[in-house]
Amino acid sequence: MNGRPFFIFAGQFFLVLAIALAVTASSEAQEDRQPEQVTGGPQDEYEPQWSPDGSMLSFGSGVMGDQNVTVIDLETGEEALLTSGLGFVHATTWSPDGLRIAFVTGQQEGVWFISHIYIVDRESLEVRQL
């Protein structure tokens, strides 16, 4: 798994994150380390992904139907909201240089869920659909 932890979305957002962090700590042979909660907002936060340099996490955050791409600086704890108003957001993935984040978003339309792939530039916050 290329040295990065693997997170699975299973509907239990905080429990899955805590389990994934615990596995990461023990897999690095640091049994004395405990999982560390890095977010604490009132919204759901899910599917975290490490930045290429390991200093940040990107993840989906928000409430059902109004979710956004968020990044957190793991050193300072500062969070930045990169998108808004895109519906359901998941599967954030960093570009190799760390300047852009790809993600999937979609809307419920009747019985169908229509998904699209987007990219957000971290500096300009420009969002474009692929």
The first five atom37 places (N, CA, C, CB, O) and aatype in JSON, in Angstrom:
{
  "aatype": [12, 2, 7, 1, 14, 13, 13, 9, 13, 0, 7, 5, 13, 13, 10, 19, 10, 0, 9, 0, 10, 0, 19, 16, 0, 15, 15, 6, 0, 5, 6, 3, 1, 5, 14, 6, 5, 19, 16, 7, 7, 14, 5, 3, 6, 18, 6, 14, 5, 17, 15, 14, 3, 7, 15, 12, 10, 15, 13, 7, 15, 7, 19, 12, 7, 3, 5, 2, 19, 16, 19, 9, 3, 10, 6, 16, 7, 6, 6, 0, 10, 10, 16, 15, 7, 10, 7, 13, 19, 8, 0, 16, 16, 17, 15, 14, 3, 7, 10, 1, 9, 0, 13, 19, 16, 7, 5, 5, 6, 7, 19, 17, 13, 9, 15, 8, 9, 18, 9, 19, 3, 1, 6, 15, 10, 6, 19, 1, 5, 10],
  "atom_mask": [
    [1, 1, 1, 1, 1],
    [1, 1, 1, 1, 1],
    [1, 1, 1, 0, 1],
    [1, 1, 1, 1, 1],
    [1, 1, 1, 1, 1],
    [1, 1, 1, 1, 1],
    [1, 1, 1, 1, 1],
    [1, 1, 1, 1, 1],
    [1, 1, 1, 1, 1],
    [1, 1, 1, 1, 1],
    [1, 1, 1, 0, 1],
    [1, 1, 1, 1, 1],
    [1, 1, 1, 1, 1],
    [1, 1, 1, 1, 1],
    [1, 1, 1, 1, 1],
    [1, 1, 1, 1, 1],
    [1, 1, 1, 1, 1],
    [1, 1, 1, 1, 1],
    [1, 1, 1, 1, 1],
    [1, 1, 1, 1, 1],
    [1, 1, 1, 1, 1],
    [1, 1, 1, 1, 1],
    [1, 1, 1, 1, 1],
    [1, 1, 1, 1, 1],
    [1, 1, 1, 1, 1],
    [1, 1, 1, 1, 1],
    [1, 1, 1, 1, 1],
    [1, 1, 1, 1, 1],
    [1, 1, 1, 1, 1],
    [1, 1, 1, 1, 1],
    [1, 1, 1, 1, 1],
    [1, 1, 1, 1, 1],
    [1, 1, 1, 1, 1],
    [1, 1, 1, 1, 1],
    [1, 1, 1, 1, 1],
    [1, 1, 1, 1, 1],
    [1, 1, 1, 1, 1],
    [1, 1, 1, 1, 1],
    [1, 1, 1, 1, 1],
    [1, 1, 1, 0, 1],
    [1, 1, 1, 0, 1],
    [1, 1, 1, 1, 1],
    [1, 1, 1, 1, 1],
    [1, 1, 1, 1, 1],
    [1, 1, 1, 1, 1],
    [1, 1, 1, 1, 1],
    [1, 1, 1, 1, 1],
    [1, 1, 1, 1, 1],
    [1, 1, 1, 1, 1],
    [1, 1, 1, 1, 1],
    [1, 1, 1, 1, 1],
    [1, 1, 1, 1, 1],
    [1, 1, 1, 1, 1],
    [1, 1, 1, 0, 1],
    [1, 1, 1, 1, 1],
    [1, 1, 1, 1, 1],
    [1, 1, 1, 1, 1],
    [1, 1, 1, 1, 1],
    [1, 1, 1, 1, 1],
    [1, 1, 1, 0, 1],
    [1, 1, 1, 1, 1],
    [1, 1, 1, 0, 1],
    [1, 1, 1, 1, 1],
    [1, 1, 1, 1, 1],
    [1, 1, 1, 0, 1],
    [1, 1, 1, 1, 1],
    [1, 1, 1, 1, 1],
    [1, 1, 1, 1, 1],
    [1, 1, 1, 1, 1],
    [1, 1, 1, 1, 1],
    [1, 1, 1, 1, 1],
    [1, 1, 1, 1, 1],
    [1, 1, 1, 1, 1],
    [1, 1, 1, 1, 1],
    [1, 1, 1, 1, 1],
    [1, 1, 1, 1, 1],
    [1, 1, 1, 0, 1],
    [1, 1, 1, 1, 1],
    [1, 1, 1, 1, 1],
    [1, 1, 1, 1, 1],
    [1, 1, 1, 1, 1],
    [1, 1, 1, 1, 1],
    [1, 1, 1, 1, 1],
    [1, 1, 1, 1, 1],
    [1, 1, 1, 0, 1],
    [1, 1, 1, 1, 1],
    [1, 1, 1, 0, 1],
    [1, 1, 1, 1, 1],
    [1, 1, 1, 1, 1],
    [1, 1, 1, 1, 1],
    [1, 1, 1, 1, 1],
    [1, 1, 1, 1, 1],
    [1, 1, 1, 1, 1],
    [1, 1, 1, 1, 1],
    [1, 1, 1, 1, 1],
    [1, 1, 1, 1, 1],
    [1, 1, 1, 1, 1],
    [1, 1, 1, 0, 1],
    [1, 1, 1, 1, 1],
    [1, 1, 1, 1, 1],
    [1, 1, 1, 1, 1],
    [1, 1, 1, 1, 1],
    [1, 1, 1, 1, 1],
    [1, 1, 1, 1, 1],
    [1, 1, 1, 1, 1],
    [1, 1, 1, 0, 1],
    [1, 1, 1, 1, 1],
    [1, 1, 1, 1, 1],
    [1, 1, 1, 1, 1],
    [1, 1, 1, 0, 1],
    [1, 1, 1, 1, 1],
    [1, 1, 1, 1, 1],
    [1, 1, 1, 1, 1],
    [1, 1, 1, 1, 1],
    [1, 1, 1, 1, 1],
    [1, 1, 1, 1, 1],
    [1, 1, 1, 1, 1],
    [1, 1, 1, 1, 1],
    [1, 1, 1, 1, 1],
    [1, 1, 1, 1, 1],
    [1, 1, 1, 1, 1],
    [1, 1, 1, 1, 1],
    [1, 1, 1, 1, 1],
    [1, 1, 1, 1, 1],
    [1, 1, 1, 1, 1],
    [1, 1, 1, 1, 1],
    [1, 1, 1, 1, 1],
    [1, 1, 1, 1, 1],
    [1, 1, 1, 1, 1],
    [1, 1, 1, 1, 1]
  ],
  "atom_positions": [
    [[0.81, -1.2, 0.0], [0.0, 0.0, 0.0], [0.85, 1.27, 0.0], [-0.92, 0.0, 1.19], [0.41, 2.26, 0.58]],
    [[1.99, 1.3, -0.58], [2.88, 2.45, -0.78], [3.15, 3.26, 0.48], [2.31, 3.34, -1.82], [3.39, 4.46, 0.38]],
    [[3.11, 2.65, 1.66], [3.46, 3.35, 2.88], [2.39, 4.27, 3.42], [0.0, 0.0, 0.0], [2.62, 4.92, 4.45]],
    [[1.25, 4.36, 2.78], [0.18, 5.24, 3.23], [-0.94, 4.4, 3.85], [-0.35, 6.1, 2.07], [-1.22, 3.3, 3.38]],
    [[-1.58, 4.92, 4.88], [-2.7, 4.17, 5.44], [-3.86, 4.13, 4.46], [-3.15, 4.8, 6.78], [-4.02, 5.03, 3.63]],
    [[-4.65, 3.1, 4.55], [-5.81, 2.93, 3.68], [-7.06, 3.1, 4.51], [-5.79, 1.55, 2.97], [-7.23, 2.41, 5.52]],
    [[-7.92, 4.01, 4.12], [-9.13, 4.28, 4.87], [-10.33, 3.79, 4.07], [-9.26, 5.79, 5.19], [-10.38, 3.96, 2.85]],
    [[-11.28, 3.2, 4.76], [-12.47, 2.67, 4.12], [-13.69, 3.39, 4.67], [-12.59, 1.14, 4.33], [-13.85, 3.49, 5.88]],
    [[-14.55, 3.88, 3.8], [-15.8, 4.51, 4.21], [-16.81, 3.41, 4.43], [-16.29, 5.55, 3.16], [-17.13, 2.67, 3.5]],
    [[-17.33, 3.31, 5.64], [-18.29, 2.27, 5.94], [-19.49, 2.8, 6.71], [-17.63, 1.15, 6.71], [-20.22, 2.03, 7.33]],
    [[-19.68, 4.1, 6.68], [-20.83, 4.66, 7.34], [-20.6, 5.01, 8.8], [0.0, 0.0, 0.0], [-21.43, 5.69, 9.4]],
    [[-19.51, 4.57, 9.38], [-19.18, 4.88, 10.77], [-17.94, 5.75, 10.75], [-18.96, 3.58, 11.62], [-16.85, 5.27, 11.05]],
    [[-18.09, 7.02, 10.42], [-16.99, 7.92, 10.07], [-15.87, 7.95, 11.1], [-17.52, 9.28, 9.88], [-14.72, 7.68, 10.77]],
    [[-16.2, 8.29, 12.35], [-15.17, 8.47, 13.35], [-14.55, 7.15, 13.78], [-15.73, 9.19, 14.56], [-13.35, 7.09, 14.03]],
    [[-15.34, 6.1, 13.88], [-14.83, 4.79, 14.26], [-13.84, 4.27, 13.22], [-15.98, 3.8, 14.43], [-12.78, 3.77, 13.58]],
    [[-14.17, 4.4, 11.96], [-13.27, 3.92, 10.91], [-11.97, 4.72, 10.92], [-13.95, 4.03, 9.53], [-10.9, 4.13, 10.76]],
    [[-12.05, 6.02, 11.11], [-10.85, 6.85, 11.16], [-9.96, 6.44, 12.32], [-11.22, 8.34, 11.27], [-8.75, 6.32, 12.16]],
    [[-10.55, 6.22, 13.5], [-9.77, 5.83, 14.68], [-9.1, 4.47, 14.46], [-10.66, 5.79, 15.93], [-7.94, 4.3, 14.83]],
    [[-9.81, 3.53, 13.89], [-9.23, 2.21, 13.62], [-8.08, 2.34, 12.63], [-10.3, 1.23, 13.08], [-7.03, 1.74, 12.82]],
    [[-8.27, 3.13, 11.57], [-7.23, 3.29, 10.57], [-5.99, 3.94, 11.17], [-7.74, 4.13, 9.39], [-4.87, 3.54, 10.85]],
    [[-6.16, 4.94, 12.03], [-5.02, 5.58, 12.66], [-4.31, 4.63, 13.61], [-5.46, 6.84, 13.41], [-3.08, 4.66, 13.71]],
    [[-5.05, 3.78, 14.32], [-4.44, 2.81, 15.21], [-3.6, 1.81, 14.42], [-5.52, 2.08, 16.03], [-2.5, 1.46, 14.85]],
    [[-4.09, 1.36, 13.3], [-3.34, 0.43, 12.45], [-2.08, 1.11, 11.93], [-4.21, -0.07, 11.28], [-1.03, 0.48, 11.88]],
    [[-2.18, 2.37, 11.55], [-1.02, 3.1, 11.05], [0.07, 3.18, 12.12], [-1.42, 4.51, 10.6], [1.24, 2.94, 11.84]],
    [[-0.32, 3.52, 13.35], [0.66, 3.66, 14.43], [1.36, 2.34, 14.69], [-0.01, 4.17, 15.71], [2.59, 2.32, 14.83]],
    [[0.63, 1.24, 14.77], [1.27, -0.03, 15.09], [2.07, -0.56, 13.91], [0.23, -1.05, 15.51], [3.08, -1.24, 14.11]],
    [[1.65, -0.27, 12.68], [2.4, -0.76, 11.53], [3.75, -0.07, 11.41], [1.6, -0.56, 10.26], [4.64, -0.59, 10.74]],
    [[3.92, 1.06, 12.03], [5.2, 1.77, 12.02], [6.05, 1.38, 13.22], [4.97, 3.27, 12.0], [7.05, 2.04, 13.52]],
    [[5.67, 0.32, 13.9], [6.4, -0.2, 15.07], [6.53, 0.86, 16.16], [7.8, -0.68, 14.65], [7.58, 0.99, 16.79]],
    [[5.47, 1.61, 16.37], [5.45, 2.62, 17.41], [4.28, 2.31, 18.35], [5.32, 4.06, 16.8], [3.34, 3.09, 18.48]],
    [[4.36, 1.15, 19.0], [3.26, 0.68, 19.82], [2.88, 1.63, 20.94], [3.61, -0.64, 20.4], [1.75, 1.57, 21.43]],
    [[3.79, 2.52, 21.35], [3.47, 3.45, 22.42], [2.65, 4.64, 21.95], [4.74, 3.94, 23.06], [2.17, 5.41, 22.78]],
    [[2.47, 4.82, 20.65], [1.67, 5.92, 20.11], [0.2, 5.54, 20.12], [2.11, 6.29, 18.67], [-0.17, 4.39, 19.88]],
    [[-0.63, 6.51, 20.4], [-2.06, 6.32, 20.41], [-2.68, 7.06, 19.22], [-2.67, 6.81, 21.76], [-2.11, 8.04, 18.74]],
    [[-3.83, 6.6, 18.75], [-4.51, 7.35, 17.69], [-4.77, 8.78, 18.16], [-5.84, 6.66, 17.29], [-5.06, 9.02, 19.33]],
    [[-4.67, 9.71, 17.25], [-4.85, 11.11, 17.58], [-5.98, 11.68, 16.73], [-3.54, 11.91, 17.36], [-5.93, 11.6, 15.5]],
    [[-6.98, 12.25, 17.37], [-8.07, 12.89, 16.63], [-7.56, 14.23, 16.12], [-9.35, 13.06, 17.51], [-7.04, 15.03, 16.89]],
    [[-7.72, 14.46, 14.82], [-7.2, 15.69, 14.24], [-8.29, 16.66, 13.82], [-6.34, 15.36, 13.05], [-8.0, 17.8, 13.46]],
    [[-9.54, 16.24, 13.86], [-10.67, 17.12, 13.54], [-11.66, 17.07, 14.69], [-11.35, 16.71, 12.2], [-11.63, 16.14, 15.5]],
    [[-12.53, 18.03, 14.76], [-13.5, 18.02, 15.85], [-14.74, 18.84, 15.55], [0.0, 0.0, 0.0], [-15.45, 19.25, 16.47]],
    [[-14.99, 19.09, 14.28], [-16.14, 19.9, 13.91], [-17.45, 19.17, 14.12], [0.0, 0.0, 0.0], [-17.47, 17.97, 14.37]],
    [[-18.55, 19.91, 14.02], [-19.87, 19.3, 14.23], [-20.36, 18.49, 13.03], [-20.87, 20.37, 14.56], [-21.34, 17.76, 13.14]],
    [[-19.69, 18.61, 11.89], [-20.12, 17.92, 10.67], [-19.44, 16.56, 10.56], [-19.81, 18.76, 9.44], [-18.51, 16.25, 11.3]],
    [[-19.92, 15.76, 9.61], [-19.27, 14.49, 9.3], [-17.97, 14.77, 8.58], [-20.19, 13.57, 8.44], [-17.88, 15.7, 7.78]],
    [[-16.96, 13.96, 8.85], [-15.66, 14.07, 8.19], [-15.23, 12.66, 7.82], [-14.58, 14.77, 9.11], [-15.26, 11.77, 8.67]],
    [[-14.85, 12.44, 6.57], [-14.69, 11.07, 6.09], [-13.68, 10.99, 4.95], [-16.02, 10.51, 5.65], [-13.34, 11.99, 4.32]],
    [[-13.23, 9.78, 4.71], [-12.33, 9.42, 3.62], [-11.07, 10.28, 3.55], [-13.06, 9.5, 2.32], [-10.81, 10.9, 2.52]],
    [[-10.28, 10.35, 4.62], [-9.07, 11.16, 4.59], [-8.0, 10.57, 3.67], [-8.5, 11.31, 6.0], [-7.89, 9.35, 3.51]],
    [[-7.22, 11.47, 3.06], [-6.1, 11.08, 2.21], [-4.89, 11.94, 2.54], [-6.47, 11.2, 0.7], [-5.02, 13.16, 2.69]],
    [[-3.72, 11.32, 2.66], [-2.48, 12.04, 2.96], [-2.05, 12.88, 1.76], [-1.37, 11.07, 3.35], [-2.19, 12.44, 0.62]],
    [[-1.51, 14.07, 2.01], [-0.88, 14.86, 0.96], [0.43, 14.15, 0.57], [-0.61, 16.34, 1.43], [0.94, 13.34, 1.35]],
    [[0.97, 14.45, -0.61], [2.21, 13.78, -1.03], [3.37, 13.92, -0.05], [2.64, 14.31, -2.37], [4.16, 13.0, 0.1]],
    [[3.48, 15.07, 0.64], [4.58, 15.24, 1.59], [4.22, 14.82, 3.01], [5.02, 16.68, 1.6], [5.05, 14.91, 3.91]],
    [[2.97, 14.35, 3.22], [2.56, 13.85, 4.52], [2.22, 14.91, 5.55], [0.0, 0.0, 0.0], [1.98, 14.57, 6.71]],
    [[2.2, 16.18, 5.17], [1.96, 17.25, 6.14], [0.49, 17.62, 6.29], [2.74, 18.46, 5.75], [0.12, 18.33, 7.23]],
    [[-0.35, 17.15, 5.36], [-1.76, 17.53, 5.37], [-2.64, 16.32, 5.07], [-2.03, 18.64, 4.36], [-2.17, 15.3, 4.56]],
    [[-3.92, 16.46, 5.4], [-4.93, 15.49, 5.01], [-6.01, 16.24, 4.23], [-5.53, 14.76, 6.25], [-6.36, 17.37, 4.56]],
    [[-6.52, 15.6, 3.2], [-7.74, 16.09, 2.54], [-8.85, 15.12, 2.9], [-7.55, 16.23, 0.97], [-8.59, 13.93, 3.11]],
    [[-10.08, 15.62, 2.96], [-11.21, 14.76, 3.29], [-12.5, 15.46, 2.91], [-11.2, 14.39, 4.79], [-12.54, 16.68, 2.7]],
    [[-13.56, 14.68, 2.82], [-14.88, 15.24, 2.64], [-15.42, 15.64, 3.99], [0.0, 0.0, 0.0], [-15.16, 14.98, 5.0]],
    [[-16.18, 16.74, 4.02], [-16.78, 17.17, 5.28], [-18.11, 17.85, 5.0], [-15.83, 18.11, 6.05], [-18.32, 18.38, 3.91]],
    [[-18.98, 17.84, 5.97], [-20.27, 18.5, 5.84], [-21.39, 17.63, 6.34], [0.0, 0.0, 0.0], [-21.17, 16.67, 7.09]],
    [[-22.58, 17.97, 5.93], [-23.77, 17.2, 6.28], [-24.35, 16.63, 5.0], [-24.82, 18.07, 7.04], [-24.04, 17.11, 3.91]],
    [[-25.16, 15.61, 5.12], [-25.7, 14.9, 3.96], [-26.24, 15.87, 2.92], [-26.8, 13.95, 4.4], [-27.13, 16.68, 3.2]],
    [[-25.71, 15.8, 1.71], [-26.16, 16.62, 0.6], [-25.49, 17.97, 0.49], [0.0, 0.0, 0.0], [-25.66, 18.65, -0.53]],
    [[-24.74, 18.39, 1.49], [-24.02, 19.67, 1.46], [-22.62, 19.42, 2.0], [-24.76, 20.78, 2.3], [-22.29, 19.77, 3.13]],
    [[-21.79, 18.81, 1.15], [-20.46, 18.4, 1.57], [-19.4, 19.12, 0.77], [-20.29, 16.89, 1.43], [-19.66, 19.62, -0.32]],
    [[-18.2, 19.18, 1.32], [-17.12, 19.96, 0.74], [-15.8, 19.23, 0.83], [-17.03, 21.31, 1.42], [-15.65, 18.28, 1.59]],
    [[-14.83, 19.69, 0.04], [-13.45, 19.23, 0.16], [-12.77, 20.13, 1.18], [-12.69, 19.24, -1.23], [-12.78, 21.36, 1.05]],
    [[-12.18, 19.52, 2.2], [-11.49, 20.24, 3.26], [-10.08, 19.69, 3.38], [-12.25, 20.11, 4.61], [-9.86, 18.5, 3.17]],
    [[-9.12, 20.55, 3.71], [-7.76, 20.11, 4.02], [-7.41, 20.6, 5.42], [-6.73, 20.63, 2.96], [-7.89, 21.64, 5.86]],
    [[-6.57, 19.82, 6.09], [-6.1, 20.23, 7.41], [-4.59, 20.1, 7.45], [-6.76, 19.36, 8.54], [-4.03, 19.09, 7.02]],
    [[-3.93, 21.12, 7.95], [-2.49, 21.11, 8.17], [-2.26, 20.37, 9.48], [-1.88, 22.58, 8.21], [-2.72, 20.82, 10.53]],
    [[-1.55, 19.26, 9.44], [-1.39, 18.42, 10.63], [-0.47, 19.04, 11.67], [-0.86, 17.07, 10.24], [-0.53, 18.67, 12.84]],
    [[0.37, 19.97, 11.27], [1.26, 20.65, 12.21], [0.51, 21.72, 13.0], [2.45, 21.29, 11.45], [0.65, 21.81, 14.22]],
    [[-0.28, 22.54, 12.29], [-0.95, 23.67, 12.94], [-2.39, 23.38, 13.33], [-0.92, 24.86, 12.03], [-2.95, 24.07, 14.19]],
    [[-3.0, 22.37, 12.71], [-4.41, 22.08, 12.95], [-5.35, 22.98, 12.16], [0.0, 0.0, 0.0], [-6.56, 22.89, 12.31]],
    [[-4.79, 23.86, 11.32], [-5.61, 24.79, 10.55], [-6.34, 24.06, 9.43], [-4.75, 25.93, 9.97], [-5.73, 23.32, 8.66]],
    [[-7.66, 24.26, 9.36], [-8.48, 23.66, 8.31], [-8.81, 24.7, 7.26], [-9.76, 23.06, 8.9], [-8.99, 25.87, 7.57]],
    [[-8.9, 24.27, 6.0], [-9.29, 25.15, 4.91], [-10.35, 24.45, 4.08], [-8.06, 25.55, 4.02], [-10.16, 23.31, 3.64]],
    [[-11.46, 25.12, 3.87], [-12.55, 24.63, 3.03], [-12.23, 25.02, 1.59], [-13.93, 25.21, 3.49], [-12.08, 26.2, 1.29]],
    [[-12.12, 24.03, 0.68], [-11.72, 24.31, -0.69], [-12.9, 24.4, -1.66], [-10.78, 23.25, -1.16], [-12.76, 24.97, -2.74]],
    [[-14.05, 23.86, -1.29], [-15.22, 23.88, -2.16], [-16.46, 24.17, -1.33], [-15.37, 22.54, -2.93], [-16.43, 24.13, -0.1]],
    [[-17.56, 24.45, -2.03], [-18.85, 24.56, -1.34], [-19.97, 24.34, -2.35], [-19.01, 25.94, -0.65], [-19.83, 24.63, -3.53]],
    [[-21.09, 23.82, -1.85], [-22.28, 23.68, -2.66], [-22.24, 22.65, -3.77], [0.0, 0.0, 0.0], [-22.93, 22.81, -4.78]],
    [[-21.46, 21.6, -3.61], [-21.34, 20.6, -4.67], [-22.11, 19.31, -4.39], [-19.9, 20.27, -4.9], [-21.99, 18.36, -5.16]],
    [[-22.89, 19.26, -3.34], [-23.65, 18.04, -3.04], [-22.81, 17.05, -2.26], [0.0, 0.0, 0.0], [-22.14, 17.43, -1.3]],
    [[-22.84, 15.8, -2.65], [-22.05, 14.75, -2.01], [-20.63, 14.81, -2.53], [-22.67, 13.35, -2.26], [-20.42, 14.89, -3.74]],
    [[-19.63, 14.78, -1.64], [-18.22, 14.83, -2.04], [-17.51, 13.63, -1.42], [-17.55, 16.18, -1.59], [-17.68, 13.35, -0.23]],
    [[-16.73, 12.93, -2.22], [-15.93, 11.82, -1.68], [-14.74, 11.54, -2.57], [-16.79, 10.55, -1.52], [-14.59, 12.12, -3.65]],
    [[-13.89, 10.64, -2.11], [-12.73, 10.13, -2.86], [-11.74, 11.23, -3.23], [-13.2, 9.43, -4.12], [-11.34, 11.33, -4.39]],
    [[-11.34, 12.07, -2.26], [-10.32, 13.08, -2.56], [-8.99, 12.39, -2.84], [-10.18, 14.09, -1.38], [-8.63, 11.42, -2.18]],
    [[-8.26, 12.91, -3.83], [-6.96, 12.36, -4.22], [-6.05, 13.51, -4.62], [-7.11, 11.34, -5.39], [-6.42, 14.34, -5.45]],
    [[-4.85, 13.55, -4.04], [-3.89, 14.64, -4.29], [-3.14, 14.42, -5.6], [-2.89, 14.75, -3.14], [-2.85, 13.29, -5.98]],
    [[-2.82, 15.52, -6.28], [-1.9, 15.45, -7.42], [-0.5, 15.2, -6.85], [-1.94, 16.78, -8.29], [-0.24, 15.53, -5.69]],
    [[0.42, 14.63, -7.64], [1.76, 14.33, -7.13], [2.49, 15.56, -6.57], [2.59, 13.72, -8.22], [3.29, 15.42, -5.64]],
    [[2.24, 16.75, -7.13], [2.91, 17.96, -6.63], [2.17, 18.61, -5.45], [3.05, 18.97, -7.75], [2.67, 19.57, -4.87]],
    [[0.99, 18.09, -5.1], [0.24, 18.6, -3.96], [-0.51, 19.89, -4.22], [0.0, 0.0, 0.0], [-1.07, 20.46, -3.28]],
    [[-0.54, 20.37, -5.45], [-1.17, 21.65, -5.76], [-2.66, 21.53, -6.08], [-0.47, 22.3, -6.91], [-3.4, 22.52, -5.99]],
    [[-3.11, 20.33, -6.46], [-4.51, 20.13, -6.82], [-5.04, 18.88, -6.14], [-4.66, 20.01, -8.36], [-4.3, 17.97, -5.78]],
    [[-6.35, 18.86, -5.97], [-7.02, 17.7, -5.39], [-8.17, 17.31, -6.3], [-7.52, 17.99, -3.93], [-9.03, 18.14, -6.61]],
    [[-8.2, 16.07, -6.72], [-9.31, 15.53, -7.51], [-10.32, 14.93, -6.53], [-8.82, 14.46, -8.56], [-9.94, 14.44, -5.46]],
    [[-11.58, 14.96, -6.9], [-12.61, 14.38, -6.05], [-13.83, 14.05, -6.89], [-12.99, 15.34, -4.9], [-13.97, 14.51, -8.02]],
    [[-14.71, 13.24, -6.32], [-15.95, 12.86, -6.97], [-17.09, 13.53, -6.23], [-16.14, 11.3, -7.0], [-17.1, 13.59, -5.0]],
    [[-18.05, 14.03, -6.98], [-19.24, 14.63, -6.38], [-20.46, 14.19, -7.17], [-19.13, 16.18, -6.33], [-20.35, 13.78, -8.32]],
    [[-21.58, 14.29, -6.54], [-22.79, 13.88, -7.24], [-24.04, 14.4, -6.57], [0.0, 0.0, 0.0], [-24.01, 14.94, -5.46]],
    [[-25.13, 14.21, -7.26], [-26.45, 14.64, -6.79], [-27.44, 13.5, -6.98], [-26.93, 15.92, -7.54], [-27.37, 12.75, -7.96]],
    [[-28.34, 13.38, -6.04], [-29.44, 12.43, -6.17], [-30.45, 13.01, -7.13], [-30.1, 12.11, -4.79], [-30.92, 14.13, -6.93]],
    [[-30.79, 12.28, -8.18], [-31.8, 12.71, -9.14], [-32.81, 11.58, -9.3], [-31.15, 13.1, -10.52], [-32.61, 10.65, -10.08]],
    [[-33.89, 11.68, -8.55], [-34.89, 10.61, -8.54], [-34.29, 9.37, -7.91], [0.0, 0.0, 0.0], [-33.8, 9.41, -6.78]],
    [[-34.32, 8.27, -8.64], [-33.74, 7.02, -8.12], [-32.27, 6.89, -8.49], [-34.51, 5.82, -8.66], [-31.61, 5.94, -8.07]],
    [[-31.73, 7.84, -9.28], [-30.36, 7.78, -9.75], [-29.45, 8.7, -8.94], [-30.29, 8.13, -11.22], [-29.89, 9.73, -8.43]],
    [[-28.2, 8.31, -8.85], [-27.18, 9.17, -8.26], [-26.19, 9.49, -9.37], [-26.46, 8.48, -7.01], [-25.5, 8.59, -9.86]],
    [[-26.11, 10.74, -9.77], [-25.27, 11.15, -10.89], [-23.94, 11.69, -10.33], [-25.99, 12.23, -11.77], [-23.94, 12.67, -9.59]],
    [[-22.82, 11.05, -10.7], [-21.5, 11.43, -10.2], [-20.67, 12.12, -11.28], [-20.75, 10.21, -9.67], [-20.83, 11.86, -12.47]],
    [[-19.78, 13.02, -10.84], [-18.86, 13.71, -11.73], [-17.51, 13.83, -11.04], [-19.41, 15.11, -12.12], [-17.42, 13.83, -9.81]],
    [[-16.45, 13.93, -11.84], [-15.1, 14.11, -11.31], [-14.71, 15.57, -11.48], [-14.07, 13.16, -12.03], [-14.9, 16.16, -12.54]],
    [[-14.15, 16.14, -10.41], [-13.71, 17.53, -10.4], [-12.27, 17.61, -9.93], [-14.63, 18.39, -9.5], [-11.74, 16.67, -9.33]],
    [[-11.64, 18.76, -10.2], [-10.32, 19.08, -9.65], [-10.42, 20.47, -9.05], [-9.2, 19.0, -10.75], [-11.0, 21.37, -9.66]],
    [[-9.85, 20.66, -7.85], [-9.78, 21.99, -7.24], [-8.31, 22.37, -7.09], [-10.51, 22.02, -5.86], [-7.49, 21.57, -6.62]],
    [[-7.98, 23.59, -7.48], [-6.64, 24.13, -7.29], [-6.56, 24.68, -5.87], [-6.32, 25.25, -8.35], [-7.4, 25.48, -5.48]],
    [[-5.57, 24.26, -5.1], [-5.48, 24.65, -3.69], [-5.23, 26.13, -3.49], [-4.41, 23.87, -3.01], [-5.65, 26.69, -2.48]],
    [[-4.54, 26.79, -4.42], [-4.26, 28.22, -4.24], [-5.38, 29.11, -4.76], [-2.96, 28.59, -4.95], [-5.85, 29.99, -4.03]],
    [[-5.82, 28.91, -5.98], [-6.85, 29.77, -6.57], [-8.26, 29.36, -6.16], [-6.72, 29.75, -8.07], [-9.19, 30.15, -6.29]],
    [[-8.42, 28.13, -5.67], [-9.72, 27.53, -5.34], [-10.61, 27.35, -6.57], [-10.45, 28.39, -4.31], [-11.82, 27.14, -6.45]],
    [[-10.0, 27.43, -7.75], [-10.75, 27.18, -8.99], [-11.14, 25.71, -9.05], [-9.91, 27.58, -10.25], [-10.3, 24.82, -8.88]],
    [[-12.42, 25.46, -9.31], [-12.94, 24.1, -9.42], [-13.35, 23.89, -10.87], [-14.15, 23.86, -8.45], [-14.05, 24.7, -11.46]],
    [[-12.89, 22.78, -11.44], [-13.31, 22.48, -12.79], [-13.71, 21.01, -12.9], [-12.2, 22.82, -13.8], [-13.09, 20.13, -12.3]],
    [[-14.73, 20.78, -13.68], [-15.24, 19.43, -13.91], [-14.46, 18.8, -15.05], [-16.75, 19.44, -14.22], [-14.21, 19.45, -16.06]],
    [[-14.08, 17.55, -14.89], [-13.4, 16.84, -15.99], [-14.42, 16.24, -16.93], [-12.46, 15.74, -15.44], [-14.04, 15.6, -17.92]]
  ]
}
